[in-house]
Amino acid sequence: MSGNMKKLLLFVLIALAFSMPGRAQMNDYVQEGEFGITAGVAHYFGDLNPRARINRPKIDIGGFVRKQFGNYTSVRLSAHFAKLGYSDIYSNNEYQQRRNLSFNTNIFEIALQGDFNFFKFIPTDPDHAFTPYATLGVGFFTYDPYAYYHNQKVYLRPLHTEGETFYKGRKEYGSMALCFPLGFGVKYAINDNVNLSFEITHRFTTTDYIDDVSTTYVGADKFPSTASGKSIAGIMQDRSFEVGPPIGIEGRQRGFSKQKDQYTIAEFGISFNITSYHCPTVNP
């Protein structure tokens, strides 16, 4: 073997000796989880939007931490602030237009979710840097519906517009309810440390009063009048008089109580990986 060949062989052996530990070190970095922020839009579905029209999205922002269990599953704790709202004026249904109700509310949500990757996800490996995923979980949220009358904000829950607390045993609804997120998303690791994502998740809830509408009218006579006329509660329970003859007679349908209110959040996210280093096993 010539001198040059010996030098070349020695160089290759030395290069392999240095490259093999480096590759092992890269593989020994483990993704423990992520933390990140999200921003997007939220949309309401319920008694004022029974046909699930998507035409009034409102702002949503959030944050999360995620604990990874292997390359396919993880658990996420998330928090969101979102706005929801709708009005009968957006409906093509003549009865809803006559009903003339509207609402807005702020949503504060905390949820615990399980995420399930469709593909192996390893941020440090370009061949496994992308995956679609499914998510489902349980959470709770706060809400407090309000509407505007003569440009003044009026909170609706204290008014008991459907006779909660005083009519046929109807109970007052609370300001908090459970939600059950179910959705899908995609995420991509743009480098070893940073991921981008897009997710659409629908929330089923345990309340029909996000919009302050659920059952039947109780009738204007059930709300005491004031010296200046109708009480604000009587006005807000039936606003049909603003567009025509009043329709809110006792027992007439105001909402649909057999179906709970729901909302969807669509959002983009950026997250930062939490990694640990596992020392390679030393072979004797």
C-alpha positions in Angstrom: 0.0 0.0 0.0 1.4 3.4 -1.0 2.2 6.1 1.5 -0.6 8.3 0.1 -3.2 5.5 0.4 -2.1 4.9 4.0 -2.6 8.6 4.8 -6.0 8.7 3.1 -7.1 5.5 5.1 -5.9 7.1 8.3 -7.8 10.3 7.6 -11.0 8.4 6.9 -10.7 6.4 10.1 -10.1 9.5 12.2 -13.1 11.3 10.6 -15.3 8.3 11.3 -14.1 8.2 14.9 -15.1 11.8 15.5 -18.3 11.8 13.5 -19.9 8.8 15.2 -20.0 10.2 18.7 -21.3 13.5 17.3 -24.2 11.7 15.6 -24.9 9.8 18.8 -25.0 13.0 20.8 -27.6 14.5 18.4 -29.8 11.4 18.8 -29.5 11.6 22.6 -31.2 15.0 22.7 -34.8 14.3 23.7 -37.8 16.5 23.2 -39.5 16.7 26.6 -42.2 19.2 25.6 -43.0 22.7 24.3 -44.3 26.0 25.4 -45.9 28.5 23.1 -48.4 31.2 22.2 -51.3 31.2 19.7 -53.5 33.8 17.9 -56.5 33.4 15.7 -60.2 33.7 15.6 -63.2 32.2 17.5 -66.8 31.7 16.3 -70.0 31.0 18.1 -72.8 28.5 17.2 -76.1 28.4 19.1 -79.6 29.8 19.3 -78.8 32.9 17.4 -76.7 31.0 14.8 -78.5 27.7 14.5 -77.5 27.1 10.9 -73.8 27.3 11.8 -72.9 30.1 9.6 -69.3 31.3 9.7 -69.6 35.0 9.2 -68.8 36.8 12.4 -65.3 35.6 13.7 -63.8 37.4 16.6 -60.3 37.6 18.2 -58.7 34.8 20.1 -55.3 34.6 21.8 -53.8 31.8 23.9 -50.8 30.1 25.4 -49.9 26.5 26.2 -47.4 24.1 27.7 -47.1 20.6 26.4 -45.5 17.5 27.9 -44.2 15.0 25.3 -44.5 11.2 25.8 -42.5 9.7 23.0 -42.8 10.9 19.4 -46.6 10.4 18.9 -48.4 11.5 22.1 -48.4 14.4 24.4 -50.5 16.2 27.0 -51.2 19.9 26.8 -52.4 22.5 29.3 -53.8 25.5 27.4 -55.4 28.9 28.2 -57.4 31.1 25.9 -59.1 34.5 25.8 -61.6 34.9 23.1 -64.6 37.0 22.1 -67.9 35.6 20.9 -71.0 37.3 19.6 -73.8 37.2 17.2 -77.1 38.9 16.2 -80.4 38.0 14.7 -79.9 40.7 12.0 -77.4 38.4 10.3 -80.0 35.7 9.8 -82.0 35.0 6.7 -84.8 33.5 8.8 -87.8 35.9 9.1 -88.7 34.8 12.6 -85.1 35.4 13.8 -85.1 38.8 12.2 -88.3 39.6 14.1 -86.9 38.3 17.4 -84.1 40.8 17.1 -81.8 39.5 19.8 -78.0 39.9 20.1 -75.2 39.3 22.5 -71.4 39.5 23.0 -69.3 37.8 25.6 -65.6 37.4 26.6 -64.5 33.8 27.0 -61.7 32.8 29.4 -60.8 29.1 29.0 -58.4 26.6 30.5 -58.3 23.1 29.1 -56.3 19.8 29.4 -55.9 18.0 26.1 -54.3 14.9 24.7 -52.5 15.4 21.4 -51.9 12.5 19.0 -49.4 12.8 16.1 -50.2 11.0 12.9 -46.5 10.8 12.0 -43.4 10.5 14.1 -42.4 14.0 15.2 -38.7 14.7 16.0 -37.7 18.3 15.7 -34.0 17.5 15.4 -34.6 15.2 12.4 -35.5 16.8 9.1 -37.2 13.6 8.0 -39.6 13.8 10.9 -40.2 17.5 11.2 -43.8 17.6 10.1 -47.0 15.9 11.3 -50.7 16.4 11.3 -52.3 15.7 14.7 -55.6 15.2 16.5 -56.5 16.7 19.9 -59.2 16.1 22.4 -59.7 17.0 26.0 -61.8 18.7 28.7 -61.8 22.2 30.1 -63.8 25.0 31.7 -64.6 28.5 30.6 -66.2 31.7 32.0 -68.7 33.8 30.1 -70.9 36.8 30.9 -73.2 37.7 28.0 -74.1 41.3 27.3 -75.9 43.4 24.7 -76.2 47.1 23.9 -79.3 49.2 24.4 -79.1 52.9 23.4 -75.3 52.4 23.1 -75.1 51.3 26.7 -73.6 47.9 27.6 -76.2 45.8 29.5 -75.2 42.5 31.2 -77.9 40.0 30.6 -77.4 37.2 33.2 -78.5 39.4 36.2 -81.7 40.4 34.4 -83.0 36.8 34.2 -84.5 37.4 30.8 -86.1 33.9 30.6 -87.4 34.0 34.1 -84.5 32.2 35.8 -85.1 32.1 39.6 -88.8 33.1 39.4 -90.6 31.4 36.5 -91.7 27.8 36.5 -88.7 26.6 38.5 -86.1 27.8 36.0 -82.7 28.0 37.6 -80.2 30.8 37.2 -77.3 29.8 34.9 -73.8 30.3 36.2 -70.9 32.2 34.7 -68.8 29.0 34.2 -69.3 25.8 32.2 -67.4 22.8 30.9 -66.1 22.5 27.4 -64.9 19.5 25.4 -62.3 20.5 22.7 -62.0 18.2 19.7 -59.9 19.2 16.7 -57.1 18.7 14.2 -53.9 20.6 13.4 -50.6 20.4 11.7 -47.1 21.4 13.0 -43.7 21.8 11.5 -40.3 22.2 13.2 -38.5 25.0 11.4 -35.4 24.2 13.3 -34.3 22.2 16.4 -35.8 24.7 18.8 -38.9 26.3 17.1 -42.1 24.9 15.7 -45.0 26.5 13.8 -48.6 25.1 14.0 -52.1 25.7 12.7 -55.1 24.2 14.5 -58.9 24.2 14.3 -60.7 22.9 17.4 -64.4 22.8 18.1 -65.7 23.2 21.7 -68.9 21.3 22.8 -70.2 22.8 26.0 -72.5 22.1 28.9 -74.4 25.4 28.7 -77.1 26.8 26.5 -76.7 30.3 27.8 -73.5 31.6 26.3 -76.0 33.8 24.3 -78.5 34.3 27.1 -81.1 32.5 24.9 -82.4 29.0 25.6 -86.2 28.3 26.2 -89.4 30.4 25.9 -90.5 33.9 26.5 -92.0 34.5 30.0 -94.1 37.5 28.9 -93.6 41.2 29.5 -96.0 41.2 32.4 -93.7 39.0 34.4 -91.2 41.9 34.6 -92.2 44.8 36.8 -92.6 48.2 35.1 -90.8 51.3 36.3 -92.1 54.9 36.6 -90.7 55.5 33.2 -92.2 52.4 31.6 -90.7 48.9 31.0 -87.9 47.7 33.1 -84.6 47.0 31.4 -85.2 43.3 32.0 -88.5 43.4 30.2 -86.9 45.3 27.3 -83.9 42.9 26.9 -86.1 39.8 27.0 -88.1 40.8 23.9 -86.6 43.4 21.6 -88.9 42.6 18.7 -90.7 45.9 19.4 -87.6 47.7 17.8 -88.4 46.3 14.4 -92.2 45.7 14.5 -95.0 44.5 16.7 -93.8 42.6 19.9 -93.7 38.8 19.5 -92.6 37.8 23.0 -95.8 36.4 24.4 -95.6 33.9 27.3 -94.8 30.4 26.1 -93.6 31.3 22.6 -90.3 29.8 21.6 -87.3 32.1 22.2 -84.5 29.5 21.8 -83.9 25.8 21.5 -83.0 24.3 24.8 -82.2 20.8 23.6 -79.0 21.8 21.9 -76.1 23.4 23.9 -74.1 26.3 22.6 -70.7 25.7 21.0 -67.7 27.6 19.7 -64.7 26.9 17.5 -61.2 28.4 17.6 -58.9 28.5 14.6 -55.4 29.7 15.4 -51.7 29.8 14.4 -49.1 29.0 17.0 -45.4 29.3 17.6 -43.7 27.0 20.2 -40.3 26.5 21.7 -39.0 23.0 22.4 -37.9 21.9 25.9 -35.2 19.3 25.5 -33.0 17.2 27.7 -29.7 15.4 27.0 -29.4 11.7 27.8 -25.9 10.5 28.2 -25.1 7.7 25.8 -24.6 4.2 27.2 -20.9 3.3 27.5 -20.2 -0.1 26.2 -17.5 -2.1 28.1 
